Amino acid sequence: MSPRYLASILLTVILGHTLAEAADPPSDQGKVERLEARVRQLESELKSLREQFAAFQSALDAKAGKQTTPPTQREPKKQQALEIQILAGDWGTAPAPNIQAVCRSAAQAIRKYVPDHNIDPISVRQSPQGPMVIYGTGSAGERRVLLNVKGTYWAQFAFQFAHEFCHILCNYREAQNPNLWFEESLCETASLFALRQMAETWKTNPPYTNWKSYASALDDYANDRLKNVQPQGMRLAEWYRQHAEALRRTGTDRAKNQVVAAALLELLEDSPQDWPAVTHLNRWDKNQSLAFSDYLLDWYRRVPDKHKPFVAKVGELFDIELKR
């Protein structure tokens, strides 16, 4: 007979006895007071009994390997705060805090889909050599981004920073990479993706409340970049075969990068949860010169299973079968 069953019987008997006493009409006021005192005493004893039986049952369950209470739920993992420092420079009329707010908004448009990837602090400097991200890290372990914008051209700031932020996610490194054009195209995609995401976010929740009206300018900037970039009457795979050699020679032909970026944008807007796949790029031996098909195959093999369908779709854009 279980302790809980015994407890229920005991509680029933005690309560029944108490009720029986209460049912007898008291002969005087003193008897009523004594009865009320007895009820209070019994209630206290019942509470104690419940606690003792609960402890006894928990001990039995623990011995039997059972779990009587739900496990403590883990706190949701907090995303590491992204550190962005805007260095003093010739930014024109753009205040550093505003530049920082735009860069943070551009990064967050992508980073919210990559919550578990730790990112080094980022310093941002104005330079005519930009936009670019310098290889390696600075003396404080920071990633160093150069932007070439002056004045309050927030869409341009967002576009340039999102591109360089994507290079950081892609494990950019100094290497002779004939497939650099693909990474550059992917980072062009990141810029377009960020601008379109920001255009929606800023309608209701911009960095500053008086920036809501700027949301449409972000969308316009992205749409202008997308105009007339699709190969007319030609699949991307056909276009790629025509331009493969030129792409391998020059990875930063922006007009060609935009053609590829437009196709990748469609995939990533359909499944933004696949952005973490880019963090598995550029893991191959940098001394190797891979064919593009091998480059994609290496990527496919390195990503977690949940991202393999996405990488396979990228391969399909170029008529490259990756499901081997």
N, C-alpha and C positions, 0 to 999 in steps of 0.2 A: 504494500500500500504506500503510495507516494506521500512525501511530507506535505505537498500542497493539498492532497485529498484529506489528510488528517487535520490540517489547519482549517479547512472548510467545515469539517464536522464539528470541531471544537468551537469555532466561531458561531455556528448555528445553535449549539447547545447553550452557550453563554447568552447569546441574544434572546433565545427563547425564554430562558430563566428570567432575564431582565424584564422582558415584556409581560411575563406572567405576574411578576411582582407589581408592575405598573398597572396591571388590569384590576388588582384588588383595590377596592375603594379605601383610601386611607381613613383612619379613625380620627386622626388629628393632624395639625399642621406640622408637628415635629416629624411624624412618620414620612410625610411628603418630602421634607428637606433631607431626611436620611436616605430616602430612595434616590433622590436627585444626586446626592453625593456619591452613592454607590454606582450609579450609571456613569458618572464622570470617571470614577476609579476604573470601572470596567473598560471604558473607552480607552483610557491610558494603557491598561494591560493589553487590550487587543492590538493597539498600535505597536507595542513592544513585541508581542507575539508575531505580528506580521513581519517585522524587521528581522526577528530571529529566524523565522522560517525562510524568508527570502535569502538571508545569508547562508543558511544551511543548504538550500536548493542550489545556490550559485556554486558553493563548494563541491557539491555532488556533480554538477554539470561540468565544472572545470576538470574534475578528476576523470570524467568520462570523455573529455576532449571536446565538449560542446561549447558553443558560444552563445551566452544568454542575452547579451546586449549587442546592439549593432556596433561595428568597429568605428572608431573615431574617424570621421571623414577628413581626408587631406584637404588642406587649404589649396585652392587653385594656384598653380605656379604663376608667380608674378613675373611679367616680362621685364627683363633687365632694361632699366632706363637708358635710352640712347643719348650719349654725350656728344653734343655738337658745339664746338667753339668757333666763333667767327673772329678771325684775327683782324687787327687794324689794317687798313689799306685804303686804296682809292675806290671806294664803293659809290662815289658820287653822292646823291641825295638819299641813298638807302641807309637807314639806321641799322646798326648791327643786330639789335633785338628782333627787328622785323625780318631781317635776312634769316636769322636763326629759326624763327617761327615758320617761315616758308620751307626751309630745308627740312625741318622736323616733320612738317605736314607731308612733304613729298616722300620722305623715307617711310613714314608710318603707313602710307597708302599701300606699300608693299610689305613692310615688316609685320603688319598685323596678321599676315598669312604665314609668317615664318617666326612663330613665337619662341621656339626653343633654340634658336641660333644666336649665340653670343657674338656681339659685334664690338670691336675695339672702339675707343673714343675717336672722334673724327674732328680734325681741324680744317677750317675752310679759309682759304686765302684768295684775295683778288689777284689775278695775274693775266697778262696778255698771252701767256703760254697755255692757258686753260681753254676749254675745260679738259681736265685730266685728273687722274689719281696717281700720285707718285708711287712707284714700287716700294715695297717694304714699309717700315714704320719709322716714325720720328723718335727722338731721344726719350720721349715719355711713353712710347709704345702706341702712339696714335696713328691713325690713317690720315694721310694728307691729301686733301682735295683742293684743286685749283679751279676757280670759276672765273669766267671772263664776261662779267656783267657789271654795268654801272647804272645807278638809278633804280627807280622803283618798278622794274620790269619783272613782276613776281612770276609770271608764267615762264619767262626765260630762266629765272633762278631755279624754279621747280624742275624744268626740263633738264637743265644741265646737272643739277645735283642728283636727281633720280638716276640719271645715266651712270654717274660715277659711283653712286651707292650700289647699283647693280653689279658693277665690276668688283666691288668689295665682296658682295655675296658670292660671286662666281670664282673666288679664289684667284683673282688676277695675279699674274706673276710675270717676271721677265723671262721670256723664252722665245725661241724661234718657232712660232706657231702658225702654220699655214692656214689654220682654221680660225684665226683671230676674227675674221669677218663674221663668223657666227656669233661669237661673244659680243661683238660690237652691235650686231643686229638685235640680239637679245636685250642689250642695254638700251637700245633705241626703243624697243618694246616697253621696257620699264618706264621710260620717260612718258610715253604716250599713255600707258596704263595709269601712272601716278596722276597725270594731269586730269584724266577723265574721272578718276576716283575723287580727286580733290574738288573738281567742279561740282560733284554731287554733295560732298561733305560740306563745302563752304556755303552752300545754299542755306543751311541751317546752323552749322557749327564751325565757322571760320576761326582762325587764330584770334582775330579781333572782330567784335560785332559789326563794326562799320565796314568790314571787308566782304560782306555777303554779296554785294553787287558785283564783285570781281569774279564770282564763280563762272559767269558766262564767258569771260575773257580767257579763263583757263581752258574751257571746252573749245572755244574758237581756235586757240593756239594749237591744240592737239589735232583738230579737224583740218586745219590748214596744212599740217605736216602730212596728213594722210591723203590729201588730194592727188589724184593722178599717179599714185605709186604702184597700183596693181598692174601687172603685165597684161596689156590689152589682148584679150582673146587667147591667153596662154596660161596653162597651169604653172604653178611655181616650179614644179620639177623640170618642166621643159625650159623655163627661164633659167633655172640654175645650170642646166647642162650647157646652155649657151654662154654663160658667164663664169663658169667654175674656175677657169684658169685666171681670169682677171681678179676674181675674189681672192684666190690664194696668193696672188702677187700683192694686192693692196687690200688690206682688211678694213680700212677706214674710208672707203668710198661711200659717202653718206647717202647718195642717191640710191645706190644698190642696197645699202643697209636698210633703207626705208622700205624697199620692196619686201624683203624678208621679214622685217619687223611687223608689217601690216598683217601678214599671215600668222605670225606667232601671237600677235595681240588677240586675234580672234580665239585662239586656243586658250590663252590665259584668262581672258574675260569670261570664257565659258567655264573654266575650272581654276579659279584663283587659288584654290587650296593646293595646287601643284607648284606654286612658287618655290617651296623648299627644295624642289628638284635641282634648281640652279646652284645650290650650295655644294653639289657633288660634281660640278664641272672642274676641269683642269686639275685632276688628281693623277693623271697619267705621268709617266716619266717625261720630263720636259726636254730631254735630249732626243726623244723620238719625234719623227715627222710623220704623223698619222694621216692616212687618207681620210676624207670627211666621213665616209661610211664607218671606218674604224673608230674615229673620234666619237661619233654618236653611239656606236656599240659599246665603247668603254663607259660612256655616260650611263647608258641603259643598264649595264651590269652593276654599276655602283649605287644607283638610287635604290631606296627601299621599295619593296614590292608594290606598295600603294601608289607610287609615282611612275612605275614602269608603263602603264597604259598611256600616260601623258607623253613620255619620251618616245614611245612607239608611234604615237600620232605625229610627233615632230618628224620622225623618220619617214612616215607616209607622205608628208608634204613634199619630200624630195625623192619619192619612190625608192626608199631604202627600207628593207625589211629588217627589223631588229629582234623580232620574237624568234630567237634561235635556240 
